[in-house]
Amino acid sequence: MQLTNKLRIATVSIVISFTGVSTSVAQAAQFFDFQYSFPSYEANSTAIFTSGILTTTDLDPINNNYTITGISGTRTVEGITEKIIELLSPGEYGTNDNLLNASMPLLTKNGFSYRVAGSGEDGNGNVNVFYSNFSEGYSEFSSNVDYGNFSVTPRPIPEPYTIGGSLVAFGFGWWAKRKRAVAS
């Protein structure tokens, strides 16, 4: 019987310690739903529409921005939808810095770059989205789109303690059910 009690205590301790570990991981990332649309600049082209999720670091309070660390979503141009497959490293396509500002403008003049499963802007699947100080608008590093809208919305993330508490409650429920089954 003492061995059973020690196993219960050890199990609860392990669950609580995993909850503590997940707290630091969950707080290290922020998620934002994003979308942008840019009208056609040339008469024979079509507008671009892109939407998805940006993964970022926590807010840097000194610079008042987030560093974009991941991306998923789709980009539609000329009726073709291309899946976003990866975020490009800073400076990999253009002069992108992969920063998302906490205030307006939301992007820097260098913006962020990503790769799509398709032609992208450059025919190799690369895309760069940025804010132009000159025109005071958002655009892609492409010659056939005009300036348009870019928006982000923070994505709610369940509190780590809520998730951990749910796991602990589930564990105790399973344990109580098992105890009743063994007793009968």
C-alpha positions as CSV (number, residue, x, y, z in Angstrom):
1,M,0.0,0.0,0.0
2,Q,2.9,2.4,0.8
3,L,4.4,1.7,-2.6
4,T,1.1,2.6,-4.3
5,N,0.9,5.9,-2.4
6,K,4.5,6.7,-3.3
7,L,3.7,6.0,-7.0
8,R,0.7,8.3,-6.8
9,I,2.8,11.1,-5.4
10,A,5.5,10.6,-8.0
11,T,3.0,10.6,-10.8
12,V,1.4,13.9,-9.6
13,S,4.9,15.4,-9.2
14,I,5.8,14.5,-12.8
15,V,2.6,15.9,-14.1
16,I,3.1,19.2,-12.2
17,S,6.7,19.4,-13.4
18,F,5.7,19.0,-17.0
19,T,3.1,21.7,-16.5
20,G,5.9,24.0,-15.2
21,V,8.0,23.2,-18.3
22,S,5.2,23.9,-20.7
23,T,4.6,27.3,-19.1
24,S,8.0,28.6,-20.2
25,V,7.6,27.2,-23.7
26,A,4.1,28.6,-24.2
27,Q,5.0,32.0,-23.1
28,A,8.0,32.2,-25.5
29,A,5.8,32.4,-28.6
30,Q,3.0,34.7,-29.7
31,F,0.6,33.9,-32.5
32,F,-1.0,36.5,-34.9
33,D,-3.6,35.9,-37.6
34,F,-2.5,38.1,-40.5
35,Q,-3.9,39.1,-43.9
36,Y,-3.0,41.5,-46.6
37,S,-4.4,42.4,-50.0
38,F,-2.8,44.5,-52.7
39,P,-4.6,45.7,-55.8
40,S,-3.3,45.3,-59.2
41,Y,-1.0,48.0,-60.5
42,E,-1.1,47.0,-64.1
43,A,-4.4,46.6,-66.1
44,N,-3.8,43.0,-67.1
45,S,-2.8,41.6,-63.7
46,T,-4.9,40.6,-60.7
47,A,-4.8,41.5,-57.0
48,I,-2.9,39.6,-54.4
49,F,-4.5,38.2,-51.2
50,T,-2.6,36.5,-48.5
51,S,-3.7,35.2,-45.1
52,G,-2.3,32.9,-42.4
53,I,-0.6,32.8,-39.0
54,L,2.6,34.5,-37.9
55,T,4.6,33.0,-35.0
56,T,6.7,35.5,-33.1
57,T,8.8,35.9,-30.0
58,D,7.5,37.8,-27.0
59,L,7.3,41.6,-27.4
60,D,10.7,43.3,-27.2
61,P,9.8,46.2,-24.9
62,I,12.9,48.2,-25.8
63,N,12.3,48.2,-29.6
64,N,8.5,47.7,-29.3
65,N,8.4,44.8,-31.8
66,Y,8.2,41.1,-32.2
67,T,10.6,38.9,-34.2
68,I,8.7,36.7,-36.6
69,T,9.9,33.1,-36.2
70,G,7.4,31.1,-38.3
71,I,4.6,31.5,-40.8
72,S,1.8,29.4,-42.3
73,G,-1.0,30.2,-44.7
74,T,-1.8,30.8,-48.4
75,R,-1.1,33.5,-51.0
76,T,-3.5,33.9,-54.0
77,V,-2.4,35.7,-57.1
78,E,-3.9,35.5,-60.6
79,G,-6.5,32.9,-59.4
80,I,-3.7,30.5,-58.2
81,T,-3.5,29.7,-54.5
82,E,0.1,29.0,-53.3
83,K,0.8,27.4,-49.9
84,I,3.3,29.2,-47.7
85,I,5.9,26.7,-46.9
86,E,8.5,28.6,-44.8
87,L,9.8,31.8,-43.4
88,L,13.0,33.0,-44.9
89,S,15.9,34.1,-42.6
90,P,16.6,37.8,-42.3
91,G,18.4,39.1,-45.4
92,E,17.8,35.9,-47.4
93,Y,15.4,37.6,-49.8
94,G,15.9,41.3,-50.1
95,T,16.8,43.1,-46.9
96,N,14.0,41.5,-44.8
97,D,14.4,41.8,-41.0
98,N,11.3,39.7,-40.1
99,L,10.1,42.3,-37.6
100,L,6.4,42.9,-36.6
101,N,5.9,46.3,-34.9
102,A,3.6,46.5,-31.9
103,S,2.3,49.9,-33.3
104,M,1.8,51.5,-36.7
105,P,3.3,50.9,-39.1
106,L,3.1,47.1,-38.4
107,L,6.1,46.3,-40.7
108,T,9.4,47.9,-41.3
109,K,10.7,49.1,-44.7
110,N,12.5,45.7,-44.9
111,G,9.5,43.6,-43.9
112,F,9.4,39.9,-43.8
113,S,10.1,37.3,-46.4
114,Y,8.7,33.8,-47.0
115,R,8.7,31.0,-49.6
116,V,5.6,29.6,-51.3
117,A,5.0,26.3,-53.2
118,G,4.7,28.2,-56.5
119,S,6.3,31.0,-58.4
120,G,6.1,33.7,-55.7
121,E,7.3,37.2,-56.8
122,D,10.6,36.2,-58.3
123,G,9.7,33.0,-60.0
124,N,11.5,31.0,-57.4
125,G,8.8,31.1,-54.7
126,N,10.1,34.0,-52.7
127,V,7.9,36.8,-51.4
128,N,8.8,39.9,-49.4
129,V,6.1,42.1,-47.7
130,F,7.1,45.5,-46.4
131,Y,6.0,49.0,-45.4
132,S,7.0,51.9,-47.7
133,N,7.8,55.1,-46.0
134,F,7.8,56.9,-49.4
135,S,4.3,55.9,-50.3
136,E,3.1,55.2,-46.7
137,G,1.6,51.9,-47.5
138,Y,2.2,48.1,-47.5
139,S,3.2,46.2,-50.5
140,E,5.1,43.2,-51.9
141,F,8.5,43.5,-53.5
142,S,6.8,43.1,-56.9
143,S,6.4,45.5,-59.7
144,N,2.8,44.7,-60.6
145,V,0.9,45.4,-57.3
146,D,0.0,48.7,-55.7
147,Y,0.0,49.6,-52.0
148,G,-2.7,48.0,-49.9
149,N,-3.8,46.8,-46.5
150,F,-1.9,44.7,-44.0
151,S,-3.5,43.6,-40.7
152,V,-2.7,41.4,-37.7
153,T,-4.9,40.1,-34.9
154,P,-3.5,38.4,-31.8
155,R,-4.5,34.8,-31.6
156,P,-5.8,33.7,-28.2
157,I,-3.6,31.0,-26.6
158,P,-4.9,28.8,-23.7
159,E,-3.2,29.7,-20.4
160,P,-0.5,27.1,-19.6
161,Y,-1.9,26.6,-16.1
162,T,-5.4,25.9,-17.5
163,I,-3.9,23.2,-19.7
164,G,-1.8,21.8,-16.8
165,G,-4.8,21.9,-14.4
166,S,-6.9,20.0,-17.0
167,L,-4.2,17.4,-17.2
168,V,-4.0,17.0,-13.4
169,A,-7.8,16.8,-13.2
170,F,-7.9,14.2,-15.9
171,G,-5.2,12.2,-14.1
172,F,-7.1,12.3,-10.8
173,G,-10.3,11.3,-12.5
174,W,-8.6,8.4,-14.2
175,W,-7.0,7.4,-10.9
176,A,-10.3,7.5,-9.0
177,K,-12.1,5.5,-11.7
178,R,-9.3,2.9,-11.6
179,K,-9.4,2.8,-7.8
180,R,-13.2,2.1,-7.9
181,A,-12.7,-0.6,-10.5
182,V,-10.0,-2.4,-8.4
183,A,-12.2,-2.1,-5.2
184,S,-15.1,-3.9,-6.9
